[in-house]
Amino acid sequence: MSREKILAAVKANQFDHAELPDLEILNTLTATEGDLVQQYTAIASAGGSFVYEVANFEAIKNILHKEFKPGVKIISGIKELDDYTFAGSVADELAHSFADVELTILRSYLGVAENGALWLTETEMNVRVLPFISQHLAVVISKDDLVPTMSQAYAKIGSVEYGYGAFIAGPSKTADIEQSLVIGAHGPRSLSVFILP
């Protein structure tokens, strides 16, 4: 068959434009009345995350003071956690200057119960490399910002403008090396999630 015949056949068999499916139907199938915090905690914990339900930012500070010794480099993208270096103040630094960051603390406004994922955009990160270069990562989220499924998460972020965003679910891990699970191979060694009321 000649090239022209192939291209003509492809051109003649183009699909008509189709409207996107109605996601509301999908939402009714996947919506849950269950406790999203409990569901999120179970899935995220199974994925290696540490999940804490806390009453306020003071409770978060107390946990972090117990977990991290004084003097380590901690960067926070959350103004309420002002005991630490504010991420906005180091936004102009080179990525290499963050190599010794022990902990990065960020805010998420979207979490997914079905897989323990947290959505972070450039705005929350302040510096794109922070959630990936630090030894440990902590994310603060309100329980009202949890949705049951990824389809509902995509519906929320689909029409929002952002330059960069990433779903993060658990600490860095791989099982490529001799099929043995390694935590922290190419990113944070731990992920702590603090769920506010």
N, C-alpha and C positions, 0 to 999 in steps of 0.2 A: 504494500500500500504506500502510495506516495505521501510525502510530507503535507502537501496541499489537501489531500483527501482526509488525512488524520485531523488537521486543524479545522477543516470544514465540518467534520463530524462532531468535534468538541464544541465548536461554536453553535451548531444546530441543537445540541443537547444541554443547553444551559438551564439551570433551575430558575423558576420564577422567584421573585422576591417574596420572602415569607416574613411575617411579623414575628417578633419575639414571643415566646410562650408567656401565658399569664402566670406569673409567679405566685399570685394569691392562692391559686389552687394548690401549688406545692406547699405553701405555708400552712394551709389547713391540714395537709397530710402529715406534716412534720412538727407542727406546733405541739408544745407539751405544757401541761399544767404542773408538771413536777418541779421539784426544787432545783433550779439551775445551778445554785451554788454547790449543792451536794453532787450533782452530776459533773460539774466542771472539776471539782476537787477530786473525785474518784478517777476521772480520766487523766487529769494533769499529774496526779500523784503516781499513777501507773506508768506515766511517761518519764518519771524521774524528777518532777518538780516538787518543791516544798510549798504547800499552800497554807496560808494563815488567814482565818477570818478575824479581822481586827475592828475595834470600835472607832479608832481615830488615828491621826498621824503620830500622836504621842506613843501609842502602843507599837507602831512600826519602829519608831526611834529606839524604844526599849529593846526590841528584838534585835535590831541591827547592832546596838551597843554590846549586846551579849555575844553576837556571832563574829564581829570584826573588831580586832584589837586596835587601840588608838595608834595613830601615826600612819596607817595604811592610806593609800590614795583612793578616795571615794568621790565620785562625781554624781550629782543629783540633778535631774531635769525637773524636779518638783520644788517649787518655792517654799512649800510648807515644811520641807525637810531641809532647813537652812543650816543645819550643823555641818553640812558638807559643801564642797566646791560646787557652785551652780554651773550647770552645763552651758548655759547661755554665755557665761563669762569666758569660756574657753573655746567658743565656736570658731575662732579664727586661728587656732593653733593647728600645726601640722599633725596628721594622723599618727606619725611616729611618736609624738609626745604622749600618747595615751597607752603606750606599751606597758607601763607599770601600774595601770589602773586596776585596783583589786575588785572594786564593786561599782557598777553603774546602776542607778535607780531611775526608772522612767515611769511615766503615766500612760495607760492605755485606756481608750474610750470604747473598745470593742473586744469582747472575748467570746469564744465559741465553746459551748458545753460539750458538744459531741466529740471534739478532738483536743481540747485543752489549748487551742491556739489563741494568741493575743495579737491584735492588729496594732502596729506602731507606724506612724508616719514620720516624715522628716521633721515636722513641727514638734512632735513629742521627743524625738531623738536629739534634737539640737545639732548633733554631729552624727552623720550617718554611720560612722565606724563604731561608735560607743557601745551599742548592744552586742557587737560581735568581737570586739578586741579585749574587753575587760575579762578578768578571771571569773567573776561572778556577776550575775544580772538579777536585779529585783524589779518587779513591775507592780504598780499599784493600780487597781481597777475597782470601780463601784459595782456592787451586785446588780444594779439596774442597767449596767452596760453589757451584761451577758445575754447572748442569744442562743437558742437551742442548736442551730445547724449552720453549716457553711453557706448554704443557699441563702439563708436569712442575713448572714454577714455580708455576702456579696451584694445583696439587694441594698444594704445600708451604705456600702462604700462605692457602689457603682456610679452614682451621680455626684459624688463629692470630688472636688478638685484637690489634688495633692501632687507634689513633685516626685516623691518616692515613698514607698510603703512596703512593709513586710509582715507576714504572719510568722510569729515565733511560738513554737510549741515545745517546751522542755529545754533542758540543757543540750549543748552540742553532743552528738553521739554518732558513732559509726560501728558497723559490724563487718566492714570490708576486709579487715585484717584477720585472716584465719578464721573468719566467721565468729569472732569473739567480740562482745560488746565493749566498746571503749567510750567512756564519758569524757567530754572535754577535749576531744581530739583536735578540733579546729574551731573552737569558739568557747563561750563560757562553760565552766565546769559545773555550775549549778544555776538553777533558775528558782527564785523565790517569788511567789505571787501573793500579794497582800490584797484581800478583798474587803473593801469598806462597805458599810451599810448603805 
